[in-house]
Amino acid sequence: MKEKNYSFQCLTEWLEKVRFELSNQLVYLIGHSWGAALALHFSSRFSEMVNGIVMIDGGYLLFEGDPSITLEGFLKQMSQWITVSYYSTIEEYEKKEKEEIGRWSHALEQMVHRDMKEVGGVAMKVSENTVRAIGKSLYLESCRDVFHQVHVPTFLIRATLPEDGETTRRQAAARMQEELGTHCKVSAIPETGHVLHWQRPEETIKKVKQLLEEKGNEEIYTQAPE
């Protein structure tokens, strides 16, 4: 795909086509990380199609909060992430994921394997160009630029680790709440990192259900991952 296809403008238009094909009913959007940012951008353009947003540790940490982060520097970090995400064996990669997640199951094993490919060793399946295109859209199309256009209930479930970033996370979440207004709620899950929905799935799902129930949706079915 071309770099422009990873812009939020293109992705929101694509997502609207998907939504239209699936249903003409109002939808809830739930996204993690980059997906949370996409949910915000989609709702800024198609609020009339959205019942609410659940953002899992994404969409609220903004680059303008740290002027030392330049586009060039950020893209370099993205490239370095791809380079260092290389493992001699699948067992080495699994060990790293188990340590980060703190638990393991067959379902988690399948999910983490989908991220990787075998190329002599084990490397990220996503290409460096794709990662850089995603990074560029996150940097240039700030979520803060569309906060004022989001008029649906918004719920952020955020991480609390690593500890040295907690002040930044608190400030960013508070800033987002201030700009989105009273329809925005934030909840943190203690002792969790960026993949909190893998680390504490039952608690994450419980918080999602609470938001939907507050919206008056009484028929909710959710199933926690193994």
Phi and psi in degrees as GROMACS dihedral restraints (atoms count N, CA, C in turn):
[ dihedral_restraints ]
;  ai    aj    ak    al  type     phi  dphi    fc
    3     4     5     6     1   -77.0    20    10
    4     5     6     7     1   156.0    20    10
    6     7     8     9     1   -55.6    20    10
    7     8     9    10     1   -40.4    20    10
    9    10    11    12     1   -63.1    20    10
   10    11    12    13     1   -22.6    20    10
   12    13    14    15     1   -69.0    20    10
   13    14    15    16     1   -15.0    20    10
   15    16    17    18     1   -96.1    20    10
   16    17    18    19     1     4.2    20    10
   18    19    20    21     1   -70.7    20    10
   19    20    21    22     1   151.8    20    10
   21    22    23    24     1   -65.3    20    10
   22    23    24    25     1   -29.1    20    10
   24    25    26    27     1   -61.8    20    10
   25    26    27    28     1   -48.0    20    10
   27    28    29    30     1   -68.3    20    10
   28    29    30    31     1   -41.5    20    10
   30    31    32    33     1   -67.8    20    10
   31    32    33    34     1   -37.5    20    10
   33    34    35    36     1   -67.4    20    10
   34    35    36    37     1   -36.6    20    10
   36    37    38    39     1   -66.4    20    10
   37    38    39    40     1   -40.2    20    10
   39    40    41    42     1   -63.5    20    10
   40    41    42    43     1   -44.0    20    10
   42    43    44    45     1   -64.9    20    10
   43    44    45    46     1   -33.9    20    10
   45    46    47    48     1   -65.9    20    10
   46    47    48    49     1   -37.0    20    10
   48    49    50    51     1   -65.4    20    10
   49    50    51    52     1   -40.5    20    10
   51    52    53    54     1   -62.9    20    10
   52    53    54    55     1   -46.8    20    10
   54    55    56    57     1   -58.4    20    10
   55    56    57    58     1   -43.1    20    10
   57    58    59    60     1   -63.6    20    10
   58    59    60    61     1   -38.3    20    10
   60    61    62    63     1   -68.6    20    10
   61    62    63    64     1   -33.8    20    10
   63    64    65    66     1   -81.9    20    10
   64    65    66    67     1   -40.4    20    10
   66    67    68    69     1  -169.0    20    10
   67    68    69    70     1   153.9    20    10
   69    70    71    72     1  -101.5    20    10
   70    71    72    73     1    10.6    20    10
   72    73    74    75     1   -86.0    20    10
   73    74    75    76     1   161.0    20    10
   75    76    77    78     1   -63.2    20    10
   76    77    78    79     1   147.8    20    10
   78    79    80    81     1  -123.7    20    10
   79    80    81    82     1   158.4    20    10
   81    82    83    84     1  -101.7    20    10
   82    83    84    85     1   138.5    20    10
   84    85    86    87     1  -110.4    20    10
   85    86    87    88     1   126.4    20    10
   87    88    89    90     1  -123.8    20    10
   88    89    90    91     1   121.6    20    10
   90    91    92    93     1  -140.7    20    10
   91    92    93    94     1   148.2    20    10
   93    94    95    96     1  -108.9    20    10
   94    95    96    97     1   135.4    20    10
   96    97    98    99     1    59.0    20    10
   97    98    99   100     1  -117.1    20    10
   99   100   101   102     1   -57.9    20    10
  100   101   102   103     1   -36.3    20    10
  102   103   104   105     1   -64.1    20    10
  103   104   105   106     1   -31.5    20    10
  105   106   107   108     1   -67.0    20    10
  106   107   108   109     1   -41.1    20    10
  108   109   110   111     1   -63.4    20    10
  109   110   111   112     1   -39.2    20    10
  111   112   113   114     1   -64.0    20    10
  112   113   114   115     1   -39.4    20    10
  114   115   116   117     1   -60.6    20    10
  115   116   117   118     1   -41.3    20    10
  117   118   119   120     1   -63.9    20    10
  118   119   120   121     1   -47.5    20    10
  120   121   122   123     1   -63.5    20    10
  121   122   123   124     1   -40.3    20    10
  123   124   125   126     1   -61.3    20    10
  124   125   126   127     1   -46.0    20    10
  126   127   128   129     1   -67.4    20    10
  127   128   129   130     1   -26.4    20    10
  129   130   131   132     1   -69.3    20    10
  130   131   132   133     1   -25.9    20    10
  132   133   134   135     1   -99.8    20    10
  133   134   135   136     1   -30.4    20    10
  135   136   137   138     1  -129.7    20    10
  136   137   138   139     1    48.2    20    10
  138   139   140   141     1   -57.5    20    10
  139   140   141   142     1   -32.1    20    10
  141   142   143   144     1   -67.8    20    10
  142   143   144   145     1   -11.8    20    10
  144   145   146   147     1  -100.3    20    10
  145   146   147   148     1    -5.3    20    10
  147   148   149   150     1  -117.6    20    10
  148   149   150   151     1   133.5    20    10
  150   151   152   153     1   -86.5    20    10
  151   152   153   154     1   -31.4    20    10
  153   154   155   156     1   178.8    20    10
  154   155   156   157     1   166.0    20    10
  156   157   158   159     1  -126.3    20    10
  157   158   159   160     1   136.1    20    10
  159   160   161   162     1  -117.3    20    10
  160   161   162   163     1   118.0    20    10
  162   163   164   165     1  -108.0    20    10
  163   164   165   166     1   121.4    20    10
  165   166   167   168     1  -100.5    20    10
  166   167   168   169     1   102.2    20    10
  168   169   170   171     1    45.4    20    10
  169   170   171   172     1    54.2    20    10
  171   172   173   174     1  -162.2    20    10
  172   173   174   175     1   161.7    20    10
  174   175   176   177     1    83.7    20    10
  175   176   177   178     1    -3.0    20    10
  177   178   179   180     1  -120.1    20    10
  178   179   180   181     1   -19.8    20    10
  180   181   182   183     1   -86.5    20    10
  181   182   183   184     1   113.1    20    10
  183   184   185   186     1  -112.2    20    10
  184   185   186   187     1   143.2    20    10
  186   187   188   189     1   -69.1    20    10
  187   188   189   190     1   -29.9    20    10
  189   190   191   192     1   -67.7    20    10
  190   191   192   193     1   -11.7    20    10
  192   193   194   195     1   -74.5    20    10
  193   194   195   196     1   -13.7    20    10
  195   196   197   198     1  -137.3    20    10
  196   197   198   199     1    89.8    20    10
  198   199   200   201     1   -62.2    20    10
  199   200   201   202     1   -12.2    20    10
  201   202   203   204     1   -75.0    20    10
  202   203   204   205     1   -15.3    20    10
  204   205   206   207     1   -89.0    20    10
  205   206   207   208     1   109.3    20    10
  207   208   209   210     1   -94.5    20    10
  208   209   210   211     1   163.1    20    10
  210   211   212   213     1   -59.9    20    10
  211   212   213   214     1   -45.6    20    10
  213   214   215   216     1   -60.7    20    10
  214   215   216   217     1   -43.4    20    10
  216   217   218   219     1   -66.1    20    10
  217   218   219   220     1   -39.3    20    10
  219   220   221   222     1   -66.9    20    10
  220   221   222   223     1   -43.5    20    10
  222   223   224   225     1   -64.8    20    10
  223   224   225   226     1   -33.5    20    10
  225   226   227   228     1   -64.5    20    10
  226   227   228   229     1   -39.2    20    10
  228   229   230   231     1   -62.5    20    10
  229   230   231   232     1   -40.2    20    10
  231   232   233   234     1   -63.6    20    10
  232   233   234   235     1   -42.7    20    10
  234   235   236   237     1   -63.9    20    10
  235   236   237   238     1   -41.1    20    10
  237   238   239   240     1   -65.5    20    10
  238   239   240   241     1   -34.8    20    10
  240   241   242   243     1   -61.6    20    10
  241   242   243   244     1   -42.0    20    10
  243   244   245   246     1   -64.8    20    10
  244   245   246   247     1   -42.2    20    10
  246   247   248   249     1   -63.8    20    10
  247   248   249   250     1   -44.4    20    10
  249   250   251   252     1   -78.9    20    10
  250   251   252   253     1   -15.7    20    10
  252   253   254   255     1   -83.9    20    10
  253   254   255   256     1    57.1    20    10
  255   256   257   258     1  -129.9    20    10
  256   257   258   259     1   134.3    20    10
  258   259   260   261     1  -131.4    20    10
  259   260   261   262     1   146.4    20    10
  261   262   263   264     1   -66.1    20    10
  262   263   264   265     1   -36.8    20    10
  264   265   266   267     1  -139.7    20    10
  265   266   267   268     1   162.5    20    10
  267   268   269   270     1   -66.4    20    10
  268   269   270   271     1   -30.4    20    10
  270   271   272   273     1   -64.9    20    10
  271   272   273   274     1   -38.2    20    10
  273   274   275   276     1   -64.3    20    10
  274   275   276   277     1   -41.0    20    10
  276   277   278   279     1   -66.6    20    10
  277   278   279   280     1   -43.0    20    10
  279   280   281   282     1   -60.7    20    10
  280   281   282   283     1   -40.6    20    10
  282   283   284   285     1   -60.4    20    10
  283   284   285   286     1   -43.1    20    10
  285   286   287   288     1   -63.1    20    10
  286   287   288   289     1   -43.1    20    10
  288   289   290   291     1   -67.8    20    10
  289   290   291   292     1   -39.5    20    10
  291   292   293   294     1   -61.3    20    10
  292   293   294   295     1   -40.4    20    10
  294   295   296   297     1   -65.8    20    10
  295   296   297   298     1   -38.8    20    10
  297   298   299   300     1   -72.3    20    10
  298   299   300   301     1   -43.0    20    10
  300   301   302   303     1   -78.8    20    10
  301   302   303   304     1   -37.9    20    10
  303   304   305   306     1    87.4    20    10
  304   305   306   307     1     2.7    20    10
  306   307   308   309     1  -157.4    20    10
  307   308   309   310     1   171.7    20    10
  309   310   311   312     1  -152.0    20    10
  310   311   312   313     1   151.6    20    10
  312   313   314   315     1  -160.8    20    10
  313   314   315   316     1   170.3    20    10
  315   316   317   318     1   -62.7    20    10
  316   317   318   319     1   -39.7    20    10
  318   319   320   321     1   -63.5    20    10
  319   320   321   322     1   -43.2    20    10
  321   322   323   324     1   -65.1    20    10
  322   323   324   325     1   -39.8    20    10
  324   325   326   327     1   -58.4    20    10
  325   326   327   328     1   -43.8    20    10
  327   328   329   330     1   -63.9    20    10
  328   329   330   331     1   -41.1    20    10
  330   331   332   333     1   -66.5    20    10
  331   332   333   334     1   -44.6    20    10
  333   334   335   336     1   -71.5    20    10
  334   335   336   337     1   -29.0    20    10
  336   337   338   339     1   -67.2    20    10
  337   338   339   340     1   -30.6    20    10
  339   340   341   342     1   -66.6    20    10
  340   341   342   343     1   -19.4    20    10
  342   343   344   345     1   -78.9    20    10
  343   344   345   346     1   -16.1    20    10
  345   346   347   348     1  -118.2    20    10
  346   347   348   349     1   165.0    20    10
  348   349   350   351     1  -140.9    20    10
  349   350   351   352     1   155.0    20    10
  351   352   353   354     1   -92.7    20    10
  352   353   354   355     1   120.2    20    10
  354   355   356   357     1  -140.5    20    10
  355   356   357   358     1    68.2    20    10
  357   358   359   360     1    84.6    20    10
  358   359   360   361     1   -51.1    20    10
  360   361   362   363     1  -121.8    20    10
  361   362   363   364     1  -138.5    20    10
  363   364   365   366     1  -127.1    20    10
  364   365   366   367     1   123.2    20    10
  366   367   368   369     1  -131.0    20    10
  367   368   369   370     1   165.1    20    10
  369   370   371   372     1   -60.0    20    10
  370   371   372   373     1   138.3    20    10
  372   373   374   375     1   -72.3    20    10
  373   374   375   376     1   -35.0    20    10
  375   376   377   378     1   -70.0    20    10
  376   377   378   379     1   143.8    20    10
  378   379   380   381     1   -83.1    20    10
  379   380   381   382     1   160.1    20    10
  381   382   383   384     1   -61.7    20    10
  382   383   384   385     1   -39.2    20    10
  384   385   386   387     1   -63.0    20    10
  385   386   387   388     1   -39.7    20    10
  387   388   389   390     1   -65.8    20    10
  388   389   390   391     1   -44.5    20    10
  390   391   392   393     1   -62.4    20    10
  391   392   393   394     1   -41.0    20    10
  393   394   395   396     1   -67.3    20    10
  394   395   396   397     1   -36.6    20    10
  396   397   398   399     1   -65.5    20    10
  397   398   399   400     1   -41.4    20    10
  399   400   401   402     1   -64.3    20    10
  400   401   402   403     1   -44.6    20    10
  402   403   404   405     1   -60.8    20    10
  403   404   405   406     1   -38.8    20    10
  405   406   407   408     1   -65.2    20    10
  406   407   408   409     1   -40.3    20    10
  408   409   410   411     1   -67.2    20    10
  409   410   411   412     1   -38.8    20    10
  411   412   413   414     1   -63.9    20    10
  412   413   414   415     1   -37.3    20    10
  414   415   416   417     1   -76.3    20    10
  415   416   417   418     1   -45.6    20    10
  417   418   419   420     1   -84.7    20    10
  418   419   420   421     1   -26.8    20    10
  420   421   422   423     1  -111.0    20    10
  421   422   423   424     1    74.1    20    10
  423   424   425   426     1   -62.1    20    10
  424   425   426   427     1   138.9    20    10
  426   427   428   429     1   -61.4    20    10
  427   428   429   430     1   -32.6    20    10
  429   430   431   432     1   -61.6    20    10
  430   431   432   433     1   -28.0    20    10
  432   433   434   435     1   -67.7    20    10
  433   434   435   436     1   -19.4    20    10
  435   436   437   438     1  -114.1    20    10
  436   437   438   439     1     0.0    20    10
  438   439   440   441     1   -51.7    20    10
  439   440   441   442     1   -43.1    20    10
  441   442   443   444     1   -69.0    20    10
  442   443   444   445     1   -10.9    20    10
  444   445   446   447     1  -101.9    20    10
  445   446   447   448     1     0.0    20    10
  447   448   449   450     1   -95.4    20    10
  448   449   450   451     1   117.3    20    10
  450   451   452   453     1  -125.0    20    10
  451   452   453   454     1    35.1    20    10
  453   454   455   456     1  -126.2    20    10
  454   455   456   457     1   157.3    20    10
  456   457   458   459     1   -55.2    20    10
  457   458   459   460     1   130.8    20    10
  459   460   461   462     1  -128.7    20    10
  460   461   462   463     1   131.0    20    10
  462   463   464   465     1  -128.8    20    10
  463   464   465   466     1   119.3    20    10
  465   466   467   468     1  -102.6    20    10
  466   467   468   469     1   124.0    20    10
  468   469   470   471     1  -107.4    20    10
  469   470   471   472     1   113.8    20    10
  471   472   473   474     1  -117.0    20    10
  472   473   474   475     1   160.6    20    10
  474   475   476   477     1   -81.4    20    10
  475   476   477   478     1   168.8    20    10
  477   478   479   480     1  -127.1    20    10
  478   479   480   481     1    -3.0    20    10
  480   481   482   483     1  -120.2    20    10
  481   482   483   484     1   150.5    20    10
  483   484   485   486     1   -73.1    20    10
  484   485   486   487     1   155.9    20    10
  486   487   488   489     1   -60.4    20    10
  487   488   489   490     1   -34.7    20    10
  489   490   491   492     1   -70.9    20    10
  490   491   492   493     1    -6.9    20    10
  492   493   494   495     1  -106.8    20    10
  493   494   495   496     1     3.3    20    10
  495   496   497   498     1   -66.7    20    10
  496   497   498   499     1   -38.1    20    10
  498   499   500   501     1   -60.6    20    10
  499   500   501   502     1   -44.1    20    10
  501   502   503   504     1   -62.6    20    10
  502   503   504   505     1   -42.5    20    10
  504   505   506   507     1   -63.7    20    10
  505   506   507   508     1   -43.7    20    10
  507   508   509   510     1   -60.5    20    10
  508   509   510   511     1   -46.3    20    10
  510   511   512   513     1   -64.7    20    10
  511   512   513   514     1   -42.3    20    10
  513   514   515   516     1   -65.1    20    10
  514   515   516   517     1   -41.9    20    10
  516   517   518   519     1   -65.2    20    10
  517   518   519   520     1   -40.8    20    10
  519   520   521   522     1   -64.9    20    10
  520   521   522   523     1   -39.5    20    10
  522   523   524   525     1   -64.4    20    10
  523   524   525   526     1   -41.1    20    10
  525   526   527   528     1   -64.8    20    10
  526   527   528   529     1   -43.4    20    10
  528   529   530   531     1   -59.7    20    10
  529   530   531   532     1   -41.5    20    10
  531   532   533   534     1   -62.4    20    10
  532   533   534   535     1   -39.5    20    10
  534   535   536   537     1   -80.8    20    10
  535   536   537   538     1   -33.0    20    10
  537   538   539   540     1   -82.6    20    10
  538   539   540   541     1   -24.9    20    10
  540   541   542   543     1    92.4    20    10
  541   542   543   544     1  -163.8    20    10
  543   544   545   546     1   -67.2    20    10
  544   545   546   547     1   -17.7    20    10
  546   547   548   549     1   -83.0    20    10
  547   548   549   550     1     4.9    20    10
  549   550   551   552     1  -107.6    20    10
  550   551   552   553     1   127.9    20    10
  552   553   554   555     1  -124.2    20    10
  553   554   555   556     1   147.1    20    10
  555   556   557   558     1  -128.3    20    10
  556   557   558   559     1   136.8    20    10
  558   559   560   561     1  -139.1    20    10
  559   560   561   562     1   135.5    20    10
  561   562   563   564     1  -107.4    20    10
  562   563   564   565     1   143.3    20    10
  564   565   566   567     1  -105.7    20    10
  565   566   567   568     1   114.7    20    10
  567   568   569   570     1   -58.7    20    10
  568   569   570   571     1   148.2    20    10
  570   571   572   573     1    58.2    20    10
  571   572   573   574     1    38.3    20    10
  573   574   575   576     1  -128.0    20    10
  574   575   576   577     1   150.7    20    10
  576   577   578   579     1  -104.3    20    10
  577   578   579   580     1  -159.3    20    10
  579   580   581   582     1   -62.5    20    10
  580   581   582   583     1   -29.4    20    10
  582   583   584   585     1   -97.7    20    10
  583   584   585   586     1    47.2    20    10
  585   586   587   588     1   -59.7    20    10
  586   587   588   589     1   -29.4    20    10
  588   589   590   591     1   -72.0    20    10
  589   590   591   592     1   -18.1    20    10
  591   592   593   594     1   -89.2    20    10
  592   593   594   595     1   -34.5    20    10
  594   595   596   597     1   -74.5    20    10
  595   596   597   598     1   -44.7    20    10
  597   598   599   600     1  -131.2    20    10
  598   599   600   601     1    67.7    20    10
  600   601   602   603     1   -63.7    20    10
  601   602   603   604     1   -40.0    20    10
  603   604   605   606     1   -63.7    20    10
  604   605   606   607     1   -43.0    20    10
  606   607   608   609     1   -68.7    20    10
  607   608   609   610     1   -37.2    20    10
  609   610   611   612     1   -62.9    20    10
  610   611   612   613     1   -45.7    20    10
  612   613   614   615     1   -65.3    20    10
  613   614   615   616     1   -38.1    20    10
  615   616   617   618     1   -59.7    20    10
  616   617   618   619     1   -41.6    20    10
  618   619   620   621     1   -69.0    20    10
  619   620   621   622     1   -37.8    20    10
  621   622   623   624     1   -62.9    20    10
  622   623   624   625     1   -44.8    20    10
  624   625   626   627     1   -61.7    20    10
  625   626   627   628     1   -38.6    20    10
  627   628   629   630     1   -60.5    20    10
  628   629   630   631     1   -42.3    20    10
  630   631   632   633     1   -63.6    20    10
  631   632   633   634     1   -46.2    20    10
  633   634   635   636     1   -65.9    20    10
  634   635   636   637     1   -37.5    20    10
  636   637   638   639     1   -65.8    20    10
  637   638   639   640     1   -36.1    20    10
  639   640   641   642     1   -64.2    20    10
  640   641   642   643     1   -27.3    20    10
  642   643   644   645     1   -78.7    20    10
  643   644   645   646     1    -6.3    20    10
  645   646   647   648     1    92.0    20    10
  646   647   648   649     1    11.9    20    10
  648   649   650   651     1   -87.8    20    10
  649   650   651   652     1   100.5    20    10
  651   652   653   654     1   -85.6    20    10
  652   653   654   655     1   -17.5    20    10
  654   655   656   657     1  -105.1    20    10
  655   656   657   658     1    89.3    20    10
  657   658   659   660     1  -119.6    20    10
  658   659   660   661     1   129.4    20    10
  660   661   662   663     1  -123.1    20    10
  661   662   663   664     1   121.3    20    10
  663   664   665   666     1  -135.6    20    10
  664   665   666   667     1   150.8    20    10
  666   667   668   669     1  -132.4    20    10
  667   668   669   670     1   124.1    20    10
  669   670   671   672     1   -71.2    20    10
  670   671   672   673     1   142.5    20    10
  672   673   674   675     1   -65.9    20    10
  673   674   675   676     1   157.0    20    10
